């Protein structure tokens, strides 16, 4: 496992999400009340970028079929989604959001 520097903290407003990529994996980063979360960036039901979905509290609504996920845990909350999102540990250091990913040296 390794920590990667993903985005500047000030580049993601509260209540918003952004998409990034690492080693071919799409990752969504969310700023919920100043706390940062990272999940798989693509819906587990159909190919839709979750960073383009609607955030309500701690949930993200898929922009394609309106399935809901709990952002902190990745758990599916409403159909048509049934499969959990992969989640990543995050930390803030030196003004950047860092994500713990597989791989490394």
trRosetta pair geometry for C-beta under 8 A, 3 or more apart (Angstrom, degrees):
i j d omega theta_ij theta_ji phi_ij phi_ji
1 100 5.6 15 177 -179 116 98
1 101 7.0 164 -153 84 69 31
1 102 6.1 -50 -100 -110 65 40
1 103 7.7 62 -111 44 28 37
1 104 6.2 16 108 1 14 138
2 100 7.3 170 87 -148 25 59
2 101 6.2 -26 65 63 74 78
2 103 6.2 -58 18 91 113 68
2 104 3.1 146 -38 -89 122 125
2 105 7.2 78 -82 13 139 69
3 91 7.2 -36 -133 41 131 115
3 98 4.6 20 -179 166 107 126
3 99 7.1 150 -152 73 60 30
3 100 5.6 -35 -92 -91 67 65
3 101 7.9 123 -116 17 20 74
4 22 5.8 139 66 -121 170 144
4 98 6.4 164 77 -156 35 75
4 99 5.5 -21 57 59 90 83
4 101 5.6 3 -1 12 118 122
5 96 4.9 -3 -153 151 98 151
5 97 7.9 116 -161 78 53 44
5 98 5.6 -41 -97 -99 48 84
6 20 5.5 150 -164 66 99 171
6 22 7.7 -69 -105 -52 92 124
6 27 7.4 -91 -131 98 133 137
6 29 6.1 144 137 -68 145 149
6 38 7.4 -163 -69 -93 172 140
6 96 7.0 149 47 173 58 97
6 97 5.0 -47 60 93 110 91
6 98 6.4 157 1 -115 89 25
6 99 5.0 60 -46 -7 131 108
7 11 5.2 -118 172 66 106 127
7 12 6.0 70 119 -28 143 117
7 18 6.2 86 -80 80 164 146
7 20 6.5 -142 -48 -60 106 141
7 29 6.1 -171 16 68 133 163
7 96 6.8 165 87 -154 30 77
7 97 5.2 6 57 41 79 110
8 11 4.3 94 66 -13 92 109
8 12 8.0 164 84 -3 60 81
8 95 6.0 -11 -148 146 82 94
8 96 5.8 -58 -105 -102 44 68
8 97 7.8 57 126 6 4 82
9 12 7.2 -84 -169 40 32 91
9 36 7.7 -107 -121 -51 81 137
9 92 5.8 51 -86 -140 126 119
9 95 5.5 -119 15 -170 109 52
9 96 6.5 -134 -29 -97 80 14
9 97 6.0 127 -83 -40 66 83
10 95 7.2 -24 -5 -167 99 98
11 18 7.3 12 122 -46 101 165
12 16 5.7 -157 -172 84 74 106
12 17 7.6 17 -154 -127 117 16
12 18 5.4 -108 -102 -8 112 123
12 29 6.4 -87 -98 111 164 111
12 31 4.6 156 128 -29 107 130
12 36 7.5 85 83 -111 143 108
12 97 7.4 -7 22 -13 138 143
13 16 4.6 65 66 6 82 132
13 31 6.5 -178 103 70 28 145
14 31 5.3 -110 -109 127 38 112
14 32 7.5 71 -158 -149 75 13
14 33 6.1 57 -152 -95 115 21
14 34 6.1 -22 -99 -51 111 61
15 31 6.8 -38 10 89 27 88
15 32 7.3 76 -85 -114 43 47
15 33 8.0 63 -56 -51 72 49
15 55 5.8 171 -171 92 65 134
16 30 7.7 -174 99 -145 35 57
16 31 5.8 12 54 42 70 107
16 55 7.2 -156 -100 15 20 148
17 28 5.4 2 -177 -176 122 103
17 29 6.5 158 -155 80 68 46
17 30 4.8 -24 -99 -96 93 72
17 31 7.5 -167 -81 14 45 69
17 50 6.9 -81 151 121 159 79
17 51 4.2 -152 123 -136 109 69
17 53 7.4 13 40 51 151 79
17 55 6.3 152 -25 -53 110 128
17 60 7.1 50 -53 -114 155 129
18 28 7.4 155 77 -154 35 59
18 29 5.3 -16 59 58 85 97
18 51 5.7 27 -172 -148 8 135
19 26 6.3 -20 -164 -167 106 96
19 27 7.3 142 -158 77 56 46
19 28 5.8 -33 -99 -99 66 67
19 29 7.9 175 -90 17 18 77
19 41 5.1 92 -134 -155 93 138
19 49 5.6 -34 -80 -166 146 123
19 50 8.0 137 -88 60 99 66
19 51 4.0 -132 -50 11 87 154
19 52 7.9 -12 -36 -31 124 81
20 26 7.9 149 82 -157 36 51
20 27 5.2 -27 70 68 84 97
20 29 6.3 25 7 -11 114 114
20 41 7.6 -169 47 -70 48 145
21 24 7.0 -1 -179 -120 108 9
21 25 6.6 158 -156 77 66 43
21 26 5.7 -32 -100 -100 83 51
21 27 6.8 159 -99 17 27 84
21 41 7.8 -77 -84 18 65 155
22 25 5.6 -22 68 57 71 94
22 27 6.1 12 13 -7 101 131
22 99 7.3 -157 -15 80 156 131
22 101 5.6 -102 117 -95 148 167
23 101 7.1 154 18 156 125 142
23 103 6.3 131 -66 2 166 162
25 40 7.4 -87 -179 -127 103 77
25 41 7.8 132 153 15 69 104
25 101 7.6 170 55 -143 141 125
26 40 6.9 60 85 -176 80 66
26 41 3.5 -106 139 61 92 123
26 42 5.1 75 73 -29 136 98
26 49 7.2 -106 173 -118 142 87
27 38 5.5 4 178 -173 112 109
27 39 7.3 157 -157 80 67 31
27 40 6.9 -74 -110 -126 53 27
27 41 5.0 4 45 -38 1 109
27 88 6.6 -6 -142 1 125 146
27 99 6.6 63 172 -167 159 173
28 38 6.8 162 83 -151 49 57
28 39 5.3 -15 59 62 99 82
28 40 7.1 21 13 103 94 28
28 41 4.1 138 -37 -111 79 72
28 49 7.4 144 -81 -179 112 74
28 50 4.6 -67 -53 79 162 108
28 51 4.6 -167 -126 -59 101 86
28 60 7.6 79 130 -129 154 172
29 36 6.2 -8 -174 -167 98 104
29 37 7.3 160 -156 83 51 45
29 38 5.0 -20 -100 -98 71 85
29 51 7.8 22 38 -101 55 114
29 90 7.6 115 -135 -103 98 144
29 97 6.1 115 -160 113 142 155
29 99 7.4 -111 -91 -66 111 126
30 36 6.9 153 79 -153 51 53
30 37 4.6 -13 58 60 104 95
30 38 7.4 -177 17 -79 74 36
30 39 7.4 19 -7 7 114 101
30 55 6.8 150 -143 -111 117 137
30 60 7.1 -120 -88 -64 142 125
30 71 5.2 -56 50 -160 165 142
31 34 6.8 18 -176 -89 93 19
31 35 7.5 143 -158 67 51 34
31 36 5.8 -23 -99 -96 64 73
32 35 5.4 -34 72 66 81 88
32 36 7.8 154 23 -94 72 23
32 37 6.3 15 7 1 116 115
32 55 7.6 -148 -93 -175 90 132
32 57 7.9 39 -148 162 119 37
32 58 6.0 54 -149 -104 155 69
32 71 6.4 153 -45 86 142 150
32 72 7.9 -81 39 -57 157 92
36 90 4.7 -114 104 134 100 153
36 92 6.5 121 16 -60 130 101
36 97 4.8 -137 173 -125 169 127
37 71 5.0 107 94 151 155 105
37 72 5.7 -108 -112 -95 144 54
37 87 7.3 -46 -175 -150 97 105
37 90 6.3 -154 -114 8 23 138
38 87 6.9 122 88 -165 60 60
38 88 4.0 -36 92 59 114 111
38 89 7.9 -16 46 64 109 15
38 90 5.2 129 -3 -62 106 115
38 97 7.8 146 -54 155 116 124
38 99 4.9 -2 16 -116 173 121
39 50 6.9 -37 85 79 117 158
39 60 7.9 -154 44 22 147 147
39 69 7.3 144 169 132 169 145
39 71 6.5 -125 -25 -152 134 64
39 74 5.3 157 -130 -95 119 97
39 85 4.4 27 -176 140 121 134
39 86 6.5 140 -166 82 64 54
39 87 5.2 -33 -104 -103 76 64
39 88 7.0 -164 -84 10 25 82
40 44 7.3 76 83 -62 143 87
40 50 7.7 93 100 5 64 138
40 74 7.4 71 16 -133 93 124
40 85 4.8 -148 37 -164 100 88
40 86 4.3 84 -43 43 107 92
40 87 7.9 -74 -10 -64 73 36
41 49 6.0 -12 158 -144 95 75
41 50 5.8 -149 -165 34 45 98
41 51 6.2 -13 -151 -22 99 103
42 47 6.0 -24 -164 -139 121 58
42 48 6.8 133 -155 62 67 37
42 49 6.4 -43 -98 -97 64 47
42 50 6.8 -160 -98 -14 12 92
43 46 5.7 5 90 57 123 56
43 47 7.2 178 53 -119 90 9
43 48 4.5 17 7 53 125 92
43 50 5.9 137 -60 -66 73 92
43 62 4.4 54 -98 -121 140 129
43 64 6.5 -128 24 30 157 121
43 65 7.7 151 158 34 162 99
43 67 6.7 116 -155 59 125 121
43 69 8.0 -160 -123 -29 77 130
43 81 6.7 -107 -169 -94 99 118
44 76 7.3 -93 54 -71 130 118
44 81 6.0 91 62 -147 96 98
44 82 7.7 -117 106 60 120 51
44 83 3.8 -131 150 80 143 108
44 84 7.2 76 -32 69 164 20
44 85 6.1 -142 -32 -81 115 64
45 48 8.0 -7 69 21 88 109
45 62 6.7 -68 42 -61 120 176
45 64 7.8 -164 87 78 108 122
45 65 6.1 -90 108 48 142 138
45 67 5.5 113 -5 5 150 157
45 80 5.1 111 -147 103 148 98
45 81 4.6 -103 -40 -92 121 69
45 82 7.4 100 -87 15 96 69
45 83 7.3 168 -63 32 61 97
46 62 7.6 110 52 168 91 145
46 64 5.2 -116 84 108 123 153
46 65 6.1 97 23 -10 130 123
47 64 7.9 98 77 -53 42 162
48 52 7.2 -111 170 61 88 113
48 53 7.5 85 134 -64 116 101
48 62 5.3 95 82 -173 139 99
48 63 5.4 -164 177 57 128 82
48 64 3.7 -139 -68 -19 147 121
48 65 7.5 -168 -9 6 151 78
49 52 4.8 70 88 5 99 108
49 53 7.8 -157 107 -24 56 82
49 63 7.3 -2 67 28 65 125
50 53 5.0 -33 -160 2 54 124
50 60 5.4 54 -175 142 107 144
50 62 6.4 -58 -105 -106 77 68
50 63 7.8 173 -120 -3 32 90
50 69 7.3 -30 -133 35 137 138
50 85 7.7 23 -54 -113 163 147
52 63 4.8 -42 108 -18 96 153
53 60 4.8 87 91 175 135 91
53 61 5.0 -175 180 78 110 53
53 62 5.4 -64 -101 -113 132 18
53 63 4.7 -137 -92 -39 63 80
54 60 7.2 148 74 -159 42 52
54 61 4.2 -7 56 47 94 115
54 63 7.3 123 -16 -86 76 75
55 59 7.2 158 -153 85 51 49
55 60 5.6 -23 -97 -101 69 72
55 61 7.8 -150 -67 14 24 78
55 71 7.7 20 -132 -53 99 141
56 59 5.3 -16 65 63 83 99
56 61 6.9 38 4 -21 108 108
58 70 6.0 19 126 -157 102 74
58 71 5.2 -131 -180 35 68 101
58 72 5.9 -24 -169 -8 124 102
59 68 5.0 -5 -174 -167 126 108
59 69 6.6 153 -154 76 72 42
59 70 6.0 -46 -97 -99 75 46
59 71 6.5 -164 -105 -19 19 88
59 77 6.3 -56 -125 25 124 155
60 68 7.2 151 76 -150 41 59
60 69 5.3 -14 57 58 90 95
60 71 5.5 92 -18 -74 102 97
61 66 5.5 -10 -177 -147 108 59
61 67 7.3 157 -154 77 59 32
61 68 5.5 -29 -98 -94 69 75
62 65 5.7 4 95 51 125 69
62 66 6.2 -114 65 -54 79 8
62 67 4.7 21 15 50 125 81
62 68 7.6 -128 -2 -69 80 28
62 69 7.5 78 -45 -9 89 102
62 81 6.7 141 -18 -49 137 126
65 80 5.2 -33 136 28 142 117
65 81 7.9 152 84 -41 115 81
66 78 7.9 -42 129 100 79 122
67 76 6.7 -31 170 -149 116 101
67 77 7.9 142 173 57 71 69
67 78 5.9 -170 -148 86 58 75
67 79 6.4 -85 -109 146 96 23
67 80 5.2 -88 -71 50 120 57
67 81 3.3 121 166 -12 145 102
68 76 7.3 113 85 -167 58 56
68 77 4.1 -52 100 66 107 110
68 78 4.4 50 27 27 104 103
68 81 7.0 -150 50 40 35 128
69 74 6.2 -24 -176 -157 118 39
69 75 6.8 153 -158 78 69 37
69 76 5.9 -44 -101 -102 73 47
69 77 6.4 169 -106 4 17 95
69 81 6.4 -63 -64 118 87 164
69 85 5.4 43 -156 -12 149 127
70 73 4.9 11 99 46 117 97
70 74 6.9 -29 74 29 75 12
70 75 4.6 9 35 54 115 90
70 77 5.7 108 -38 -50 84 117
71 74 7.6 20 -161 -69 21 45
72 87 7.4 37 164 -134 33 149
73 84 7.7 -69 137 -149 82 113
73 87 6.6 -96 -168 -41 21 153
74 84 4.8 73 122 178 102 86
74 85 3.4 -132 -152 67 99 81
74 86 6.4 -175 -132 50 159 6
74 87 4.4 -136 -32 -45 123 102
75 84 5.6 -28 -105 -116 44 97
75 85 7.9 -82 -18 26 17 82
76 81 4.1 -155 -135 121 119 100
76 82 5.5 -153 78 -122 168 13
76 83 6.5 82 -37 52 134 24
76 84 6.2 -115 -15 -82 85 48
76 85 7.9 128 -60 -17 72 79
77 81 7.7 28 37 75 52 116
78 81 7.0 58 77 44 48 92
79 82 7.2 12 -109 -59 70 86
88 99 4.8 24 138 -166 140 103
88 100 5.9 177 -176 59 88 68
88 101 6.5 -12 -134 -80 130 67
89 99 7.3 138 79 -158 51 53
89 100 4.1 8 62 28 101 127
90 97 5.9 -17 -165 -171 117 97
90 98 6.7 147 -158 77 62 52
90 99 5.6 -26 -101 -99 77 64
90 100 7.5 -136 -72 3 31 82
91 97 7.7 153 80 -155 34 53
91 98 5.1 -18 63 60 82 103
91 100 7.8 61 -2 -37 99 97
92 95 7.8 11 -178 -114 93 7
92 96 7.1 170 -150 84 61 36
92 97 5.9 -34 -97 -98 74 57
92 98 7.3 168 -96 14 22 82
93 96 6.3 -25 71 60 62 83
93 98 5.9 -2 27 -8 105 128
101 104 7.8 144 85 -47 80 96
